[in-house]
Amino acid sequence: MNVRDHMTPTPTVRSDAPMATAVDLIIQHGLRILPVVDDNNRFVGHLEAADGPPIRRDPILKDFPVFHFTRYGASVIDADAPNEAAARLFDDNPRVEALVVLSKGRVAGLLTRDTLEDATFAAASSTGLQRSMPTVRRQSPAECAHVAESMVCVETAPDSSIWLG
């Protein structure tokens, strides 16, 4: 399967638009990132949701053009790339939560880490493969406090997902 099969269409904002417009889009669509495009609708960068609240409250900043706040180091992937390529990008960049999906240089959508993991799990389930979960003993917070610094205390959460404590 390709990235195109699992991406979510997303709005974009032009780099010359006021920040108030961008912040409204982020809030309205519940986005983590908002792709920024130029006059020809070509991808140039992104805004992060964390930037929105301080700007929204500031009567001066909200009128500044988006390009003043654009981040130019977004992780992008082609819409026709295989899911494995997206998984490698996420694995290589643990802080990246979403990839901007491009098709012919234009924003086609977003692919979040969660969406890709859900799609991978669904594909594995439909082919009869089972998700392997590590078998661990639950440890109390007191036990975790005594674990050597080089080790990590792993617990199973109630929903059977793994989290680090």
Residue pairs with C-beta under 8 A, 6 or more apart in sequence:
1 82
1 83
1 119
1 123
2 79
2 80
2 81
2 82
2 83
3 77
3 78
3 79
3 80
3 81
3 82
3 83
3 85
3 86
3 99
3 101
3 111
4 79
4 80
4 101
4 103
4 108
5 83
5 119
6 83
6 111
6 115
6 116
6 119
7 79
7 101
7 108
7 109
7 110
7 111
7 115
8 109
8 110
8 111
8 112
8 115
9 108
9 109
10 29
10 31
10 34
10 35
10 107
10 109
10 110
11 25
11 29
11 31
11 34
12 34
12 35
12 36
12 37
12 41
12 43
12 107
13 21
13 22
13 25
13 34
13 35
13 36
13 37
13 47
13 66
14 36
14 37
14 38
14 39
14 66
15 36
15 37
15 38
15 44
15 45
15 65
15 66
15 67
15 70
16 39
16 65
16 66
16 67
17 65
17 66
18 62
18 63
18 64
18 65
18 66
19 55
19 61
19 62
19 63
19 64
19 65
19 66
19 68
19 69
20 55
20 56
20 62
20 63
21 66
22 34
22 36
22 47
22 52
22 66
22 69
23 52
23 53
23 55
23 56
23 62
25 31
25 34
26 34
26 47
26 49
26 52
27 52
27 56
31 49
31 110
32 48
32 49
32 97
32 98
32 112
33 46
33 47
33 48
33 49
33 74
33 97
33 98
33 100
33 110
34 46
34 47
34 49
35 43
35 45
35 46
35 74
35 100
35 107
35 110
36 43
36 44
36 45
36 46
36 47
36 66
36 67
36 70
37 43
37 44
37 106
37 107
38 44
41 106
41 107
42 105
42 106
43 74
43 76
43 100
43 102
43 105
43 106
43 107
44 67
44 70
44 72
45 70
45 71
45 72
45 73
45 74
46 70
46 71
46 74
46 100
47 66
47 69
47 70
47 71
48 71
51 69
54 61
55 61
55 62
55 69
56 62
74 100
75 89
75 93
75 96
75 99
75 100
76 99
76 100
76 101
76 102
77 85
77 86
77 89
77 99
77 100
77 101
77 102
77 111
78 101
78 102
78 103
79 101
79 102
79 103
79 108
79 109
80 103
83 116
83 119
83 120
86 99
86 111
86 116
87 116
87 120
89 96
89 99
90 96
90 99
90 113
90 116
96 113
97 112
97 113
98 110
98 111
98 112
98 113
99 110
99 111
99 112
100 107
100 110
101 107
101 108
101 109
101 110
101 111
102 108
121 131
124 130
124 131
125 131
133 156
133 160
133 162
134 154
134 162
136 154
136 155
136 156
138 155
138 156
139 147
139 153
139 155
139 165
141 165
143 153
144 153
144 165
147 153
152 164
153 164
153 165
154 162
154 164
154 165
155 162
155 163
155 165
156 162
157 163
